[in-house]
Amino acid sequence: MYSRTAFDLDCTPIIPECGFNCPKCIREIESTLVGMEGVSRVYRGSEEDEGKLFVEHDPGVVKVERLVEILKGLPSFYDGFFVPTVITS
């Protein structure tokens, strides 16, 4: 059974003016996570959910903690990394 987990990705340590709109970062996030076993879908939030990332995954295969670890290592092409926070509400 798949669940949806929402993340807030703070990219200001990387590029303060970005606002999570860089197509290169978004492509890397999507290709990295969708390629994982247990992840079925990755998508950004709508206008009211700007800056949020949603991941549909099977928690029995890939836990939220593992997704956080992976997001902390992205993007691979900058010196800084995302600061992901799980949104619980």
N, C-alpha and C positions, 0 to 999 in steps of 0.2 A: 504494500500500500504506500502510495506516495504522499508526502506532505509538502507544504510550501513554507519556505523560510525566507524572511525578508531581512536584508542587510542594508545598513547605511554605510556607504563607502566614502570615507573622508579622504579626498585626494589632495587637500591643501598642503600636506608635507611634500608632495611631488611638484605640483603645478598649482599655485594658489588661485590663479584665475580660471582654471579649467571648469570647475563645477560639474564634473563627471559627464562631460560631453565629448570627449576625445574619441573619435571613431576607432583609432588604433588601440586604445585601452579596452574599449568595449568589445572589439573583435577578439582580443586576446583572452579576456575574461570568458566570453562565450565559448570559444574554441577549447579552452582549457577545461572548463567545467562540464560542458556537454560531452566531451570525450571520456569522461569518467564513468565507470560502471556505477549504476545506481542513480545517475542524474538524468532526468528526462527532458528538462526544459530550463532555460535561463533567459530572463527578460528584465528590461528596465521598467520602472514605474511610469505611470502616466504623468501629466503635468503636475497634478497635486501630490504625486509621490516622487517628485524630481529628486535625483540623487540616490534613489533606492534601487536595489537589485533584488530580484526574486528568483529563488532556485527551487524547482520542484525536484524532490529526490526521495529515494527510499531510505529512511533512517536506519533500516536494518542492514543496509549495504554501505552507505556513507553517512556518517554522523555529522551534525552541525559543526562540531569542533574541528573536524577534518576540513570542512569547507572554509572555516575561518583561517586555518593554517595556510591553505592554498592561496586564499585571497591576500594574506599578509605578504606573500612572496611575489605579488604582481604589482605593477607591470614589470616585466623582465628587462625592458629597454630603458629604464630610468634608474637613477641612483637611489631614489626614495621608493617607498612602497605604500600601498593603501593601508588605511587604518580601518578595518571592518568592525562593525558593531552589529550584533544580532538585535533586531527589533522584535520585542516580545508582545507589543500590544497592537 
